[in-house]
Amino acid sequence: MNAHAWWGLLFVSPWIIGFLWFQLYPLLLSFYYSFTDATVVKPGKFIGLDNYAKMLTNDKDFLPSLNVTLIYSIIAVPAKLAFALFIAILLNIKSRAINLYRTMYYLPSILGGSVAISILWRFLFMKEGVVNQTLGYLHIPPINWLGSPNVALGTISLLVVWQFGSSMVLFLAGLKQIPGELYEAAMVDGAGKFRMFRQITLPLLTPILLFNLVMQTINALQEFTAAFVVTNGGPLKATYLLGLKIYDEAFQNMKMGYASALSWFLFAIILLLTLLIFRSARSWVHYEDGGKS
């Protein structure tokens, strides 16, 4: 290797060391722990597939938490992407203050994942919170947002939808890349705004929609903060997401081996759903050259 290569390795070595020590090593260690009865205080012994067998046969909370996680993802991901696209279209205008508007709309994504915002969300939707007070002014009966099993999951989903900024920025960048000549030709042919959106805007945004769909699905399946801080898995475990169960097994029950097995099962679910999304993309993702993925 020449001197330039050594200098290059020197400059990237902090990242390489960080990746090997803080990401790859814990990843491999958790995979090993998933086949042991390790706890937080002792490494444990090798027990083969017992953790996975327990997960699928003897754990009464596993399948319900998996079901809640999938329902949560089905609610949160489409709602977030639809709202992000709607705001991106609104912000795709010419205005002197447009940069200020875009910054304001992006702020929730910077703050939304924090514990402080989750606590604020809990106070907003509590029985005597601002939301119910506002409904009272409109003579609408208050809703038990966080205490009703039928409503609580949708309530914490709203917190994720509120963090639409990253998806919105990508949609906005995609809108900027669509040639204006296409809209002008469609207007000459008498197409309305809805038809132009359905036949021009949406098809040309499908590559970005695919990326956002994959990333937001992965994030939703790993969600933890909202369920932990806002509802703590309640009521009646209606918001007991799989990420929260993994935390409880690892740090409440001290079963690090079983928690590792749950984590790897969640990884398998994420991998499977990601592959299915990419497989389905062949039929609905379009590119400007007329091809499909």
MARKOLSE-286946 format. One line per 4 residues: number of its first residue (from 1); for each residue x, y, z of C-alpha. Coordinates in steps of 0.5 Angstrom, whole numbers, padded with zeros to 4 digits. Layout:
% MARKOLSE-286946
NUM = X/Y/Z ~ ...
//
This chain:
% MARKOLSE-286946
1 = 0000/0000/0000 ~ 0002/0007/-0002 ~ 0003/0013/0003 ~ -0004/0016/0001
5 = -0007/0009/0002 ~ -0004/0009/0009 ~ -0006/0016/0010 ~ -0013/0015/0008
9 = -0014/0009/0013 ~ -0011/0013/0019 ~ -0017/0018/0017 ~ -0022/0013/0017
13 = -0020/0009/0023 ~ -0024/0013/0028 ~ -0030/0010/0024 ~ -0028/0003/0023
17 = -0026/0002/0030 ~ -0033/0005/0032 ~ -0036/0001/0028 ~ -0033/-0006/0030
21 = -0033/-0004/0037 ~ -0040/-0001/0038 ~ -0044/-0004/0032 ~ -0041/-0010/0030
25 = -0039/-0013/0036 ~ -0045/-0012/0040 ~ -0049/-0015/0034 ~ -0045/-0021/0034
29 = -0045/-0022/0042 ~ -0053/-0021/0042 ~ -0053/-0027/0036 ~ -0049/-0031/0041
33 = -0053/-0029/0047 ~ -0060/-0031/0044 ~ -0058/-0038/0044 ~ -0056/-0038/0052
37 = -0060/-0036/0058 ~ -0055/-0030/0060 ~ -0057/-0025/0064 ~ -0055/-0018/0066
41 = -0050/-0020/0071 ~ -0048/-0027/0068 ~ -0046/-0030/0061 ~ -0050/-0036/0062
45 = -0050/-0043/0058 ~ -0051/-0045/0051 ~ -0059/-0047/0051 ~ -0059/-0048/0043
49 = -0066/-0046/0041 ~ -0070/-0046/0047 ~ -0071/-0038/0047 ~ -0074/-0038/0040
53 = -0078/-0044/0042 ~ -0081/-0041/0049 ~ -0082/-0035/0045 ~ -0087/-0038/0040
57 = -0090/-0043/0045 ~ -0090/-0041/0052 ~ -0089/-0033/0052 ~ -0097/-0031/0053
61 = -0094/-0023/0051 ~ -0090/-0025/0045 ~ -0095/-0026/0040 ~ -0100/-0020/0042
65 = -0094/-0015/0042 ~ -0092/-0017/0035 ~ -0099/-0016/0033 ~ -0100/-0009/0036
69 = -0093/-0008/0033 ~ -0096/-0009/0026 ~ -0102/-0006/0027 ~ -0098/0000/0030
73 = -0094/0000/0023 ~ -0100/-0001/0019 ~ -0103/0006/0022 ~ -0097/0010/0023
77 = -0093/0009/0016 ~ -0098/0010/0011 ~ -0101/0016/0015 ~ -0094/0019/0016
81 = -0092/0018/0009 ~ -0099/0021/0006 ~ -0098/0027/0011 ~ -0091/0028/0009
85 = -0093/0028/0002 ~ -0099/0033/0003 ~ -0094/0038/0006 ~ -0089/0037/0001
89 = -0094/0039/-0004 ~ -0096/0045/0000 ~ -0089/0048/0001 ~ -0087/0047/-0007
93 = -0089/0054/-0008 ~ -0085/0060/-0010 ~ -0085/0065/-0004 ~ -0080/0069/0000
97 = -0081/0066/0006 ~ -0081/0059/0004 ~ -0075/0057/0007 ~ -0078/0059/0014
101 = -0084/0055/0012 ~ -0080/0049/0011 ~ -0075/0050/0017 ~ -0082/0050/0021
105 = -0085/0044/0018 ~ -0078/0040/0019 ~ -0077/0042/0027 ~ -0082/0037/0029
109 = -0077/0031/0026 ~ -0071/0034/0030 ~ -0075/0034/0037 ~ -0081/0029/0036
113 = -0076/0023/0038 ~ -0074/0026/0045 ~ -0077/0024/0051 ~ -0079/0031/0053
117 = -0083/0031/0047 ~ -0086/0024/0049 ~ -0088/0027/0056 ~ -0091/0033/0053
121 = -0095/0029/0048 ~ -0098/0025/0054 ~ -0100/0031/0058 ~ -0103/0034/0051
125 = -0108/0028/0051 ~ -0109/0026/0058 ~ -0116/0027/0061 ~ -0115/0034/0063
129 = -0110/0035/0057 ~ -0111/0041/0052 ~ -0114/0037/0047 ~ -0120/0035/0051
133 = -0120/0042/0054 ~ -0121/0044/0046 ~ -0126/0039/0045 ~ -0130/0042/0051
137 = -0130/0049/0048 ~ -0133/0045/0042 ~ -0138/0042/0046 ~ -0135/0035/0044
141 = -0135/0030/0050 ~ -0128/0028/0052 ~ -0124/0022/0049 ~ -0120/0018/0054
145 = -0114/0018/0049 ~ -0109/0014/0053 ~ -0114/0010/0058 ~ -0118/0007/0052
149 = -0115/0000/0049 ~ -0119/0002/0043 ~ -0116/0009/0042 ~ -0109/0009/0045
153 = -0105/0006/0040 ~ -0108/0011/0035 ~ -0106/0016/0040 ~ -0098/0014/0040
157 = -0099/0013/0032 ~ -0100/0021/0032 ~ -0094/0023/0035 ~ -0090/0019/0030
161 = -0094/0022/0024 ~ -0092/0029/0027 ~ -0085/0027/0026 ~ -0086/0027/0018
165 = -0080/0032/0017 ~ -0075/0028/0014 ~ -0080/0024/0009 ~ -0083/0031/0007
169 = -0076/0034/0005 ~ -0075/0028/0001 ~ -0082/0028/-0003 ~ -0080/0036/-0004
173 = -0074/0034/-0007 ~ -0077/0029/-0012 ~ -0083/0035/-0013 ~ -0077/0039/-0015
177 = -0074/0034/-0020 ~ -0081/0033/-0024 ~ -0080/0037/-0031 ~ -0085/0043/-0031
181 = -0087/0042/-0038 ~ -0091/0035/-0036 ~ -0096/0040/-0033 ~ -0096/0045/-0038
185 = -0097/0039/-0043 ~ -0103/0036/-0039 ~ -0106/0043/-0038 ~ -0106/0044/-0045
189 = -0110/0037/-0046 ~ -0115/0039/-0041 ~ -0113/0035/-0035 ~ -0115/0038/-0028
193 = -0110/0038/-0022 ~ -0113/0031/-0019 ~ -0111/0028/-0026 ~ -0104/0031/-0026
197 = -0103/0029/-0019 ~ -0105/0022/-0021 ~ -0102/0021/-0027 ~ -0096/0025/-0027
201 = -0094/0027/-0020 ~ -0095/0020/-0016 ~ -0092/0016/-0021 ~ -0085/0020/-0022
205 = -0085/0020/-0014 ~ -0085/0013/-0013 ~ -0078/0012/-0013 ~ -0078/0016/-0007
209 = -0084/0013/-0004 ~ -0081/0007/-0004 ~ -0075/0009/0000 ~ -0079/0013/0005
213 = -0084/0007/0006 ~ -0078/0002/0007 ~ -0075/0007/0012 ~ -0081/0009/0016
217 = -0083/0001/0016 ~ -0076/0000/0019 ~ -0077/0005/0024 ~ -0084/0004/0026
221 = -0083/-0004/0028 ~ -0077/-0001/0032 ~ -0081/0004/0036 ~ -0080/0004/0043
225 = -0080/0012/0046 ~ -0087/0013/0045 ~ -0090/0007/0048 ~ -0085/0007/0054
229 = -0086/0014/0056 ~ -0093/0016/0054 ~ -0097/0010/0056 ~ -0092/0005/0058
233 = -0095/-0001/0054 ~ -0102/0000/0057 ~ -0108/0000/0058 ~ -0109/-0007/0058
237 = -0102/-0008/0054 ~ -0106/-0005/0048 ~ -0099/-0001/0046 ~ -0095/-0006/0049
241 = -0090/-0006/0042 ~ -0085/-0011/0041 ~ -0079/-0006/0043 ~ -0082/-0005/0049
245 = -0082/-0012/0051 ~ -0075/-0013/0049 ~ -0073/-0007/0054 ~ -0078/-0011/0059
249 = -0074/-0018/0058 ~ -0067/-0015/0058 ~ -0068/-0009/0064 ~ -0074/-0011/0068
253 = -0073/-0019/0068 ~ -0066/-0019/0067 ~ -0066/-0024/0061 ~ -0061/-0022/0057
257 = -0061/-0028/0053 ~ -0068/-0028/0052 ~ -0069/-0021/0050 ~ -0063/-0022/0045
261 = -0067/-0028/0042 ~ -0073/-0023/0041 ~ -0069/-0018/0038 ~ -0066/-0022/0033
265 = -0074/-0025/0031 ~ -0075/-0017/0030 ~ -0070/-0017/0026 ~ -0072/-0023/0022
269 = -0079/-0019/0021 ~ -0076/-0013/0019 ~ -0072/-0016/0014 ~ -0078/-0020/0011
273 = -0082/-0014/0010 ~ -0077/-0010/0007 ~ -0076/-0016/0002 ~ -0083/-0016/0001
277 = -0084/-0009/0000 ~ -0078/-0009/-0005 ~ -0081/-0015/-0009 ~ -0088/-0011/-0010
281 = -0084/-0005/-0012 ~ -0083/-0008/-0019 ~ -0091/-0007/-0020 ~ -0092/0000/-0018
285 = -0085/0004/-0018 ~ -0084/0008/-0024 ~ -0078/0012/-0027 ~ -0077/0017/-0032
289 = -0075/0013/-0037 ~ -0081/0009/-0037 ~ -0078/0003/-0034 ~ -0080/0000/-0027
293 = -0075/-0003/-0021
//
